[in-house]
Amino acid sequence: EGRQRRWVCSSVRMNNLSCGHLSMARPRLVSKLSQRMTSCLLLVFPILVFGQLRNADVYKLPEMGKENIRENINIPGFDGYEVLKCDFHIHTVFSDGRVWPDMRVNEAWQQGLDAIAITDHIEYRPFKDMVIGDLNESYKIAKAHADYLGFIVIKGAEVTREKPIGHLNALFINDANKLDQEDPVDALREAKKQGAFIMWNHPGWPDDKSTLYSIHEQLLKDKVIDGVECFNFLEYYPIAFDYANKYNLAYMGNSDIHNLVTETYGGEKLARPITLVFSSERSEEGVKEALFARRTAILFNGVLAGKEDILRRLFLASVHLRMIENNSGYTELCNTSDLNYILLINNFQYNLPANKTIRLQLPKEGKIIVGNCYTGKDSRLEISLPLK
């Protein structure tokens, strides 16, 4: 510190000298002094600019911390709805996860999400002898931290049984302890009494067969199941798209994360599967209303899936047209979102990347098939021409 003060004083004197007494000196001498001063500045200024002096012995580098840096995900809403990026299937150390609940909030906030649900298993808690707390504890920890950050955390739980009923998440519950019942149907009915949204999880796991069993048919008939998880972890289940359409279920896509998110998906933007919720407001109540209204879509690995009208409105909110008025026949399609689109037009494929504009000769009539937007097992989004 003393050396730095002496250097600053010397620098001031040197500046005065170079500006005053040396004004009549030979240019070569002034040039050498300037070079030496520049070298000193390059050596010292990185410490002054990039380090904050804490005391005589410690420099702190606050700009190296990333915990307060968040990804911005630009996905446009429509009809007055905004898009909330959500993950409704997350585990912590209070079941078989490897991460503390408040860290799940940090991960999601940093990656640009707006809401998560803590859905620890009811029946499977391998660390319960080491991690103290009842079935509501993980939510309490996450919610306290989320409130501090202004983030949305939804209370949930996973009813975990073997097939045929399989695994189901109950979202927006009041008390997870009451779901600890011998009969899984009784547990689900208790969740519905609490106002829960019930999601049928990963129908194709663990036997690679997305079978709709009679127990599911009965639960659907009784309006117990509200959504189906078409994308889960690193896989998806195309036939579940048709289940969602046939039974009017919400399209759901989630990480089912147990380890660190970066360990599984890396740190890239939009790496994990997420449910896009088209909500009238940024709140838990807004998310709940949108889920029960089935205003959802799924985004994972560059693929979108959802009901046809939802994906059409999302596409038209993302992509804007400009005619080139010079009789060239060219049109500009401008994608103002972070979504990538693959366009199939008259047997030609065009890539319309996120936040890019492409120029092409667009037919006056016909249709565009959006190749990465699935509206069913064997169907993709179709947009009629001309675009409005």
N, C-alpha and C positions, 0 to 999 in steps of 0.2 A: 504493500500500500504506500509506504514511504517512497519507494522507487518510482511508483506511478506519479505521485505528487511532484517529485523532483523533475520527472520527464515532462509533465504538463507545463510546469513553470519554465523549464528550458525551452519547450516548444513555443510558449508565448514570447519569451525573449528572442528566440530565433526568428519568429515571424516579424517582430518589431525591427530586428536587425536587418532582415532581408528586405523589408519594405522601406526602411529609413536609411541607415548608415551604408548599406550596400547598394543603394539605388544607383550609385555611380560606378559600382564595381564591374569588372568584366562579366559578360553574359555567361561565360563558361563556368565561373565560380558560383554564380547564382544557380545555374542548372544543376551542379553537383549537390549543392545544399538542398535543392528541391527534391532530388532523387532520394537523398538520405532520409529526408522528412517523410516522404511517401512510403519508404520501406518501413519506417518505424510505425506509421499509422496502420499499415497492413498487418503488422505483428500485434499491435495492441488493440485495435478496434474490434476484431472478432470477439475478444473477451468482453469489451464494454457493450457491444451490441447484442451478443448471443448469451451472455451470462449476467445474472443479476447478483450483485454482491450481497451475501447474507451477513457475513462478518469478516474478520481479517483472514480467516482460514478457509472459508467455504464459498463457492460460487454455485448458485442454483440455476438450473436450465429449465424453466417452466415451459418453454415452447416445445420441449421434447415430449411432454406428456400428451397423450392422445385421448384421454378419458372425456374431454369436453369437446371433441370434434365429432360431428354427426354427418353421415351421408345425406344428401338431398336427393330424394326420388321424385321425379316429375312425371306423374300420371294424371291426366286431366279428368275432372269429373264432368257430369252432364246433368241437365234438368234440375239444377240447383243442388245436386249431391256432390260432396267431395269424396275423394278416394282415400280410405284409411288402409294402410298396409299392416296386416295382422298375421299372427301365428298362434293358432288355438290349440296346440298340442306340444307341451313343454314339460320336461321332468327335471327334478332337482334331487339333492341328496336325501330329501324326505321320502323318496321312493327308491328308484334304482338309477337316478341320475348321478352325475359326478360334480355338480356345480351348486354353489350356494344360491338361494332364491334371489337375493338382491343383485347378484351378478347377471342373472338372466335379464333383468331390467336393463342393466348397463349394456349388455350385448345388443339387445334389440334397439335401444335408443341410438347407439352408435351406428347401427346398420340402416337407420332411416325408417324403422317401423314405428307405428303409432299405437299399437295395442298388442298385448299377449295374454294368453290364458295359462295359468299354472294348473296343470292337470296331472298331479301325482297319482300313482296307482292307489286304489283302495285296498286291494288284497295283497299286493306284492311290495313289501318294504324291507329289503334286505339289510338296511343300516339302522333299523329302528332301535337297536340296543345301544347304538353310539350317538344317534341324533335324537334329541329329546323333543317331543312335541306331538300333539294329536294331528288329525288329518287336515286341520285348518291352518296349521302353523306355517307351512311354506308360503301360503298365500299372504298371511299377515306380514311376514318379513318382506316379501316382494312388494306388497301394497304400500307399506310405510315408505320404502325407498322410491317407489313410483310417484307417490304424492309429492315427495320432495322435488322430483324432477319434472312434475307436470305430465306424467306419462299414464297410460291407461293399463291397468292390470285387472283381469277378470278372474273371479274365483271359479275353479273347476275341479273336476276329479275324473279319473278313469276307472270305470267298472271293468275289471280284467278277468275274463273267463275264457276257457277253451271254446273252440267252435263246437256246435253251430252258432251260438250267439256271439262269440268273439269278444272284442273290446269295443266299448262305447264311452265317449266323453260326455259328461254333463257340464254345461257352461251356465254361468249366472246363478249358481246355487247359493244358499245361505249357510248351510252346515254340512260339510262333507262327512262328518261322523255318522250322520243318520243314513248314509248310503252304505254303511258297512253291514250288509244283510246277507243271509245265507242264499236266498233266491235272487239272482241278478235282475229278474223282472221286477221284483219288489223294490230293489234298489233304484231302478229306473223310474218306477212309478212314484217313489218318494221324491226323486229329483224333479219330476214334473210338478208335483205338489209345491215345490219351492220355486216354480216358474222357470225351470231349466230348458235350455235348448240342447237337444240330444243329437250327437253326431256319431254315426257308425264309422268306426276307425278302420283304416287299411283293410278293406274287405278281401284283398288277395293275399294277405299274410296269415299264417306262415307257410301255407301249402301251395302257393301260386295258383289258387283257384278262388275267383271272386264270386262264390256261390251265394245266391239269395235263398236262404233256407226258409222253411215254413215259419220259424220263430220270427224272422225279420218281416215276413209278410203280415203276420199278426200284429207286430209292433207298428208297422206302417198303417195297417187298417185302423188301429187304435190311436193313430196320430201321436205316437210316442217318439218316433225318429223324425228329425227335422232336417238333417243334412247328412251327406255322405262324403267321406274323405277320399277323393279321387286321386290325389297326389299325397304321398307320404314318404318322408325320408329321401331315398334315392330312387323311388319307383312310382309308377302310376298304373291305374287300372281302367283301361278304356271302356270296359263294359259298365263301369260305375257311372260314366257320363249318361248312359241310357237309363240307368236307375234314377238318376237325378231328374231327367226329363220326364220319365213315365210317372214317377210318384211325387213330382213337384218338390224335390229336395234342394237344399242349397248346395252349390258346388263348393267344396272345401279342399284346401291344400295346405299342408303344415309340415313342419320339420320333424316332429316327434323326437326332438333332440334330447340326448342323454349326456353327451360329452360337450366340450366347448364347441360353439358354433364354428369358430375358425379352424378347429381341428378337423371337422367334418367337411366344411364347404370352402375353407379358405377365407381370405379377407375381401374378396371381390364384391363389388356392388351387385345387389340382386342375385346373390348366389343361392340362398336358401329358398325353399318353396314357401310361398305366402298366399294368404287369402286376401283378395282385394274386396273391400267392403265399401259400398256406395251409400254413404250415410248423410243424413240431413244435418248432423252436427258432430263435432269432435268430442264425444263423450261415451261412457259405457252404455248409457241409455240409447244413444244414437246407434251404436254397434248392435245392440240387442234388437232394436226395431228393424234394422236392415237385414239381420240374419233371418228373423222370422218372416220378413217380406221377401226373402230369397234374392236380395240384391247383392250378389257376390260373383266373383270370378276367381280363377286360379292363375298364378304366374309362377313358372319354374323352368329354368334352363332354356329361356327364350320361347317357351310354349305357353299359350293362353288357352284356357278352357272355361266354358260357361254357357249359360243360356243364350240363345241366338240374339234376342233383342238387347241383352246387356252388352254382348261383344260388339254388336253393330253400333250402338250408341258410343261405346268406348272408342271404336275405330274412327268414327266420324268426328269425335272430339279431338282425336290425336292428329289426323291427317287432313291437310288443307290443300285446295287445288287453286292453281293460277294458270289461266290460259295465256299462251304467248301469242300476242296479236300481230303476227307477221306472216300468216298463211303457211308457216312451216309445218303445221300439224303437231307441234310439240306442246306438251303440258308439263308443268312443274307440280310434283306432289311433295309437299313439305310436311315432314313428321316432326311435330313440336314436343314429343314425349320421350321418355326414356325406354319405350318399348320398341322392339324390332319387329318388323312385319315382312313376311314373304308373300309376294303377290304373284298369282298365276293368272295371266291374261293371254287368251288365244294361244295356248300351248307354249308361251314364253314365261320364264320365271324372272322376276325382278326382286332384288333385295332393297327394302326401304329401311335403312338403319335408323337407330334412335338419333333424334336431333339433327337429321340430315334432310336434304332435298334432292330428289332425283328428277331427271328430265327424260320423258319418254313420249312416244306417239300413242296416245290413249284413244281407243276406239270411241266413237260417239255413242254407240249402243253396245249392249252385251252385259257382261258381268265380270267382276273381279273375285277370284277365290283367294281368300287369305289363308295360305297354306299352313301357318302355325297357330291358327285359332280354331280350336275344336269345339263344336257344338253338339257332338254325339260321338259314339264309337266310330262310325264310318262317315261322319259328316263334318264339313268345315264351313266357316263363315263365308257367305256369298254377299257381295255388294253390287247392287245394280248400277249400271251406267245409264245416263251420265251422272257423275257425282254432283251433288248439290253443294 
